[in-house]
Every structure is written in structure tokens, then in C-alpha cells.
Amino acid sequence: MNSKKSQETLIGFMALLAIGLVVITAVFTWAWPNIQKAQNQDEVFRLENRMVELHNAIKRAASEQGMLTVPFTIKKGSLFLSTNNSITYKGNFRLPQAYQERILLGNRTGVYVGAHEAGTLGKDEPAYLMERGSIEFVLKYLMLNNTADGKCYQISLRSGDQGAAGKGDHIIFVKWIEENTTVVSGCNTTTQQIMSINMQ
């Protein structure tokens, strides 16, 4: 009699355990995409901060004509130097909502001096940081025009030994190479701070 009762107790316990596992699995399966999206959103915020820190390092190294390093961890996607005087990060994250194009830093002026996107010296940042999609960051350096004398100034990016980085922990070396004075259409003279970007 005791054996039959213990078997019934064991079967009841196993049935409750199975029901509990089904409920936990269903809740986890339903919640996991939302958990993942929240984690991805946190990663986007971290990348925003890294891109701003990279810009600050470039601006400071150009101003001081020196060299700085920025640690940059990439968990997904890639970071690379683009041909239009910008640094681009591209990833493909599942987010609660894809970003509409927005400017996080600086000012996208829509003004051009010759073929170069331009801002006003003393008013605009030397670059703007744009965020869009799921996710893409573009850190674009502008020509800055001194409207008083028609002279222009620009931070000009050049690739070092390695102008791109993928998944992993990296150090980005930002190094001033030289100051170059040239003639650009729409400016009396243009002074460029040439910066080497090397992603190790």
C-alpha cells in the first residue's frame, strides 16, 4: 500500500515539475528577444560614448599636434576609416526600434565650400556624429570657414597601417602627422591638420 502511495506521490511530483518546466521555458522563450534587445540597446549606448571619446581624442591630438590612444571594444560589426574624411561604425543589432537619422554631436550644416561639407569656425564643431539604423555611426570631419577672412581649417584623416577593425578589443592610435596649407575652392587658404588613424 505504501509503495503504491509513494509511486503516486512521485508521479504527482514529476507532473508538477514538468508543468513548471513548460511554464518557465515558455516565459523565457517569450522574454528572451526583449532581453536581447535591451542588452543591444546598452551596447549602442556604450558605442555612442566610444565614438564621442574618439572624436575628443582626434580633436585634442590635432590641437596639440601630438598622439593619443583610445581603447575600443567591438562586440559586433566593424569600425573603419571612410574615404569621405569620416570614421564609420556598422553593426546589425536587434533593437526595440531602429534609429531615425539623428545627430549626437556637432552640427550637420548642409553647407558646402567647394566640394567639402563646411561649418563656421568658432561656431561649429570640427565634426558631427550621426547615428542611424540598427546601428550605424558616422563621425564626419568638416571644413571650418572663418567668415571674417575667408580662410578655412580642417582636420583631415589618413589611414595608418590598419584603417579598419572587426570584433575584438582594439586600441585606436590617433597621431598628428603634419600641418598642410593648400588651396580649396571657396577658401582663400586652407590649413589642414593631417591625422593618422591606426586601429590595432
MIDREN-584573 format. One record per residue (C-alpha): residue number from 0; residue in one letter; chain; x, y, z. Coordinates in Angstrom, 1 decimal, padded with zeros to 4 digits, always signed. Example, Ala and Ser with C-alpha at 12.3 -4.5 7.8 and 13.67 -1.06 7.14 Angstrom:
2
<pos 0; code a; unit A; u +012.3; v -004.5; w +007.8>
<pos 1; code s; unit A; u +013.7; v -001.1; w +007.1>
//
This chain:
200
<pos 0; code m; unit A; u +000.0; v +000.0; w +000.0>
<pos 1; code n; unit A; u +002.9; v +002.4; w +001.0>
<pos 2; code s; unit A; u +004.6; v +001.5; w -002.3>
<pos 3; code k; unit A; u +001.5; v +002.5; w -004.4>
<pos 4; code k; unit A; u +001.1; v +005.7; w -002.4>
<pos 5; code s; unit A; u +004.8; v +006.7; w -002.9>
<pos 6; code q; unit A; u +004.5; v +005.9; w -006.6>
<pos 7; code e; unit A; u +001.5; v +008.3; w -006.9>
<pos 8; code t; unit A; u +003.4; v +010.9; w -004.9>
<pos 9; code l; unit A; u +006.4; v +010.6; w -007.3>
<pos 10; code i; unit A; u +004.2; v +010.7; w -010.4>
<pos 11; code g; unit A; u +002.4; v +013.8; w -009.0>
<pos 12; code f; unit A; u +005.8; v +015.5; w -008.2>
<pos 13; code m; unit A; u +007.1; v +014.7; w -011.7>
<pos 14; code a; unit A; u +003.9; v +016.1; w -013.3>
<pos 15; code l; unit A; u +004.2; v +019.3; w -011.3>
<pos 16; code l; unit A; u +007.9; v +019.5; w -012.3>
<pos 17; code a; unit A; u +007.1; v +019.0; w -016.0>
<pos 18; code i; unit A; u +004.4; v +021.7; w -015.8>
<pos 19; code g; unit A; u +006.8; v +024.1; w -014.1>
<pos 20; code l; unit A; u +009.5; v +023.5; w -016.7>
<pos 21; code v; unit A; u +007.0; v +024.1; w -019.5>
<pos 22; code v; unit A; u +005.9; v +027.4; w -017.9>
<pos 23; code i; unit A; u +009.5; v +028.5; w -017.3>
<pos 24; code t; unit A; u +010.5; v +027.6; w -020.9>
<pos 25; code a; unit A; u +007.5; v +029.4; w -022.3>
<pos 26; code v; unit A; u +008.2; v +032.6; w -020.3>
<pos 27; code f; unit A; u +011.9; v +032.5; w -021.2>
<pos 28; code t; unit A; u +011.2; v +031.9; w -024.9>
<pos 29; code w; unit A; u +008.8; v +034.9; w -024.9>
<pos 30; code a; unit A; u +011.1; v +037.2; w -022.9>
<pos 31; code w; unit A; u +014.5; v +036.3; w -024.5>
<pos 32; code p; unit A; u +014.1; v +038.6; w -027.6>
<pos 33; code n; unit A; u +013.2; v +041.5; w -025.3>
<pos 34; code i; unit A; u +016.1; v +040.8; w -023.0>
<pos 35; code q; unit A; u +018.4; v +040.6; w -026.1>
<pos 36; code k; unit A; u +017.0; v +043.9; w -027.4>
<pos 37; code a; unit A; u +017.7; v +045.6; w -024.0>
<pos 38; code q; unit A; u +021.2; v +044.3; w -024.0>
<pos 39; code n; unit A; u +021.8; v +045.5; w -027.5>
<pos 40; code q; unit A; u +020.4; v +049.0; w -026.5>
<pos 41; code d; unit A; u +023.0; v +049.1; w -023.7>
<pos 42; code e; unit A; u +025.7; v +048.2; w -026.3>
<pos 43; code v; unit A; u +024.6; v +051.0; w -028.6>
<pos 44; code f; unit A; u +024.9; v +053.5; w -025.6>
<pos 45; code r; unit A; u +028.4; v +052.2; w -025.0>
<pos 46; code l; unit A; u +029.4; v +052.6; w -028.6>
<pos 47; code e; unit A; u +028.0; v +056.2; w -028.6>
<pos 48; code n; unit A; u +030.3; v +057.0; w -025.7>
<pos 49; code r; unit A; u +033.3; v +055.4; w -027.5>
<pos 50; code m; unit A; u +032.7; v +057.4; w -030.7>
<pos 51; code v; unit A; u +032.5; v +060.7; w -028.7>
<pos 52; code e; unit A; u +035.7; v +059.8; w -026.9>
<pos 53; code l; unit A; u +037.4; v +059.0; w -030.2>
<pos 54; code h; unit A; u +036.3; v +062.4; w -031.6>
<pos 55; code n; unit A; u +037.6; v +064.2; w -028.5>
<pos 56; code a; unit A; u +041.0; v +062.4; w -028.9>
<pos 57; code i; unit A; u +041.2; v +063.4; w -032.6>
<pos 58; code k; unit A; u +040.4; v +067.0; w -031.8>
<pos 59; code r; unit A; u +042.8; v +067.2; w -028.9>
<pos 60; code a; unit A; u +045.7; v +065.5; w -030.8>
<pos 61; code a; unit A; u +045.1; v +067.8; w -033.8>
<pos 62; code s; unit A; u +045.1; v +070.9; w -031.5>
<pos 63; code e; unit A; u +048.2; v +069.8; w -029.6>
<pos 64; code q; unit A; u +049.9; v +068.2; w -032.6>
<pos 65; code g; unit A; u +050.5; v +065.1; w -030.6>
<pos 66; code m; unit A; u +049.3; v +061.5; w -030.2>
<pos 67; code l; unit A; u +046.6; v +059.8; w -028.1>
<pos 68; code t; unit A; u +045.1; v +056.3; w -027.8>
<pos 69; code v; unit A; u +041.5; v +055.3; w -027.4>
<pos 70; code p; unit A; u +040.5; v +051.7; w -026.3>
<pos 71; code f; unit A; u +037.7; v +050.5; w -028.5>
<pos 72; code t; unit A; u +036.0; v +047.1; w -027.9>
<pos 73; code i; unit A; u +033.8; v +045.8; w -030.8>
<pos 74; code k; unit A; u +031.4; v +043.0; w -029.8>
<pos 75; code k; unit A; u +029.7; v +043.0; w -033.2>
<pos 76; code g; unit A; u +030.2; v +044.8; w -036.5>
<pos 77; code s; unit A; u +033.2; v +046.8; w -037.7>
<pos 78; code l; unit A; u +034.9; v +050.2; w -037.5>
<pos 79; code f; unit A; u +036.6; v +051.7; w -040.5>
<pos 80; code l; unit A; u +038.0; v +054.9; w -042.0>
<pos 81; code s; unit A; u +035.9; v +056.0; w -044.9>
<pos 82; code t; unit A; u +037.0; v +057.9; w -048.0>
<pos 83; code n; unit A; u +034.9; v +061.0; w -047.2>
<pos 84; code n; unit A; u +037.0; v +062.1; w -044.2>
<pos 85; code s; unit A; u +035.0; v +060.1; w -041.7>
<pos 86; code i; unit A; u +035.1; v +057.1; w -039.4>
<pos 87; code t; unit A; u +032.2; v +054.7; w -039.7>
<pos 88; code y; unit A; u +030.9; v +052.0; w -037.4>
<pos 89; code k; unit A; u +028.4; v +049.5; w -038.7>
<pos 90; code g; unit A; u +026.7; v +046.8; w -036.7>
<pos 91; code n; unit A; u +023.4; v +045.0; w -037.1>
<pos 92; code f; unit A; u +021.7; v +044.9; w -033.7>
<pos 93; code r; unit A; u +018.1; v +043.8; w -032.9>
<pos 94; code l; unit A; u +016.8; v +046.9; w -031.2>
<pos 95; code p; unit A; u +013.4; v +047.8; w -029.8>
<pos 96; code q; unit A; u +013.2; v +050.3; w -032.7>
<pos 97; code a; unit A; u +015.7; v +051.3; w -035.5>
<pos 98; code y; unit A; u +017.1; v +054.8; w -035.1>
<pos 99; code q; unit A; u +015.9; v +057.5; w -037.4>
<pos 100; code e; unit A; u +018.9; v +059.6; w -038.6>
<pos 101; code r; unit A; u +019.9; v +061.8; w -035.7>
<pos 102; code i; unit A; u +023.0; v +063.9; w -034.8>
<pos 103; code l; unit A; u +024.5; v +063.1; w -031.5>
<pos 104; code l; unit A; u +027.4; v +065.6; w -031.6>
<pos 105; code g; unit A; u +028.2; v +068.7; w -033.6>
<pos 106; code n; unit A; u +026.1; v +070.1; w -036.4>
<pos 107; code r; unit A; u +025.3; v +068.7; w -039.9>
<pos 108; code t; unit A; u +025.2; v +072.1; w -041.7>
<pos 109; code g; unit A; u +024.2; v +071.1; w -045.2>
<pos 110; code v; unit A; u +026.6; v +074.0; w -046.3>
<pos 111; code y; unit A; u +029.4; v +073.3; w -048.8>
<pos 112; code v; unit A; u +032.6; v +075.2; w -049.6>
<pos 113; code g; unit A; u +033.6; v +073.8; w -052.9>
<pos 114; code a; unit A; u +033.1; v +070.1; w -052.7>
<pos 115; code h; unit A; u +033.5; v +070.0; w -048.9>
<pos 116; code e; unit A; u +030.8; v +070.0; w -046.3>
<pos 117; code a; unit A; u +031.5; v +073.1; w -044.2>
<pos 118; code g; unit A; u +030.7; v +074.8; w -040.9>
<pos 119; code t; unit A; u +031.7; v +078.1; w -039.4>
<pos 120; code l; unit A; u +034.9; v +078.5; w -037.4>
<pos 121; code g; unit A; u +034.1; v +079.4; w -033.8>
<pos 122; code k; unit A; u +030.5; v +078.2; w -034.1>
<pos 123; code d; unit A; u +030.5; v +074.6; w -035.2>
<pos 124; code e; unit A; u +032.4; v +071.5; w -034.0>
<pos 125; code p; unit A; u +035.1; v +070.3; w -036.5>
<pos 126; code a; unit A; u +032.9; v +067.1; w -036.9>
<pos 127; code y; unit A; u +029.5; v +065.7; w -036.4>
<pos 128; code l; unit A; u +028.5; v +062.3; w -035.2>
<pos 129; code m; unit A; u +025.4; v +060.8; w -036.9>
<pos 130; code e; unit A; u +023.5; v +057.7; w -035.7>
<pos 131; code r; unit A; u +021.0; v +055.8; w -037.8>
<pos 132; code g; unit A; u +019.5; v +052.3; w -038.5>
<pos 133; code s; unit A; u +020.4; v +049.3; w -036.4>
<pos 134; code i; unit A; u +023.1; v +050.6; w -035.9>
<pos 135; code e; unit A; u +025.5; v +052.9; w -038.0>
<pos 136; code f; unit A; u +027.6; v +055.7; w -036.6>
<pos 137; code v; unit A; u +029.3; v +058.2; w -038.9>
<pos 138; code l; unit A; u +031.9; v +060.6; w -037.4>
<pos 139; code k; unit A; u +032.4; v +063.1; w -040.3>
<pos 140; code y; unit A; u +035.0; v +065.9; w -040.2>
<pos 141; code l; unit A; u +034.1; v +069.2; w -041.8>
<pos 142; code m; unit A; u +035.8; v +072.2; w -043.4>
<pos 143; code l; unit A; u +035.5; v +075.2; w -041.0>
<pos 144; code n; unit A; u +035.3; v +078.6; w -042.7>
<pos 145; code n; unit A; u +036.4; v +081.8; w -041.0>
<pos 146; code t; unit A; u +033.8; v +084.1; w -042.5>
<pos 147; code a; unit A; u +035.9; v +087.2; w -041.4>
<pos 148; code d; unit A; u +038.9; v +086.5; w -043.7>
<pos 149; code g; unit A; u +037.7; v +083.6; w -045.9>
<pos 150; code k; unit A; u +040.4; v +081.2; w -044.5>
<pos 151; code c; unit A; u +039.4; v +077.5; w -043.9>
<pos 152; code y; unit A; u +040.6; v +074.9; w -041.4>
<pos 153; code q; unit A; u +040.1; v +071.2; w -041.4>
<pos 154; code i; unit A; u +041.1; v +068.0; w -039.6>
<pos 155; code s; unit A; u +042.0; v +065.6; w -042.4>
<pos 156; code l; unit A; u +042.0; v +061.8; w -041.6>
<pos 157; code r; unit A; u +044.5; v +059.4; w -043.1>
<pos 158; code s; unit A; u +044.7; v +055.7; w -042.6>
<pos 159; code g; unit A; u +047.7; v +054.3; w -040.7>
<pos 160; code d; unit A; u +048.9; v +050.7; w -041.1>
<pos 161; code q; unit A; u +045.4; v +049.5; w -040.3>
<pos 162; code g; unit A; u +042.4; v +051.6; w -041.1>
<pos 163; code a; unit A; u +039.7; v +049.1; w -040.0>
<pos 164; code a; unit A; u +038.8; v +046.8; w -037.1>
<pos 165; code g; unit A; u +036.4; v +044.0; w -036.5>
<pos 166; code k; unit A; u +035.2; v +042.1; w -033.5>
<pos 167; code g; unit A; u +037.6; v +042.2; w -030.5>
<pos 168; code d; unit A; u +039.5; v +044.6; w -028.2>
<pos 169; code h; unit A; u +041.3; v +047.3; w -030.0>
<pos 170; code i; unit A; u +043.5; v +050.4; w -029.4>
<pos 171; code i; unit A; u +043.0; v +053.2; w -031.8>
<pos 172; code f; unit A; u +046.1; v +055.4; w -032.2>
<pos 173; code v; unit A; u +045.3; v +058.9; w -033.2>
<pos 174; code k; unit A; u +048.5; v +060.7; w -034.3>
<pos 175; code w; unit A; u +049.1; v +064.2; w -035.8>
<pos 176; code i; unit A; u +051.4; v +063.9; w -038.9>
<pos 177; code e; unit A; u +051.7; v +067.4; w -040.2>
<pos 178; code e; unit A; u +050.1; v +070.8; w -040.9>
<pos 179; code n; unit A; u +049.4; v +071.4; w -044.6>
<pos 180; code t; unit A; u +048.3; v +074.6; w -046.3>
<pos 181; code t; unit A; u +046.5; v +074.2; w -049.6>
<pos 182; code v; unit A; u +044.0; v +075.9; w -051.9>
<pos 183; code v; unit A; u +040.5; v +074.7; w -051.8>
<pos 184; code s; unit A; u +037.7; v +076.2; w -054.0>
<pos 185; code g; unit A; u +035.7; v +078.7; w -051.9>
<pos 186; code c; unit A; u +038.5; v +079.4; w -049.4>
<pos 187; code n; unit A; u +041.4; v +081.9; w -049.6>
<pos 188; code t; unit A; u +043.7; v +079.4; w -048.0>
<pos 189; code t; unit A; u +043.0; v +076.0; w -046.2>
<pos 190; code t; unit A; u +045.0; v +074.8; w -043.3>
<pos 191; code q; unit A; u +044.7; v +071.1; w -042.7>
<pos 192; code q; unit A; u +045.8; v +069.2; w -039.6>
<pos 193; code i; unit A; u +046.7; v +065.7; w -041.1>
<pos 194; code m; unit A; u +045.8; v +062.9; w -038.6>
<pos 195; code s; unit A; u +046.8; v +059.3; w -038.9>
<pos 196; code i; unit A; u +044.2; v +056.8; w -037.6>
<pos 197; code n; unit A; u +045.6; v +053.3; w -036.8>
<pos 198; code m; unit A; u +043.3; v +050.6; w -035.4>
<pos 199; code q; unit A; u +045.3; v +047.9; w -033.7>
//
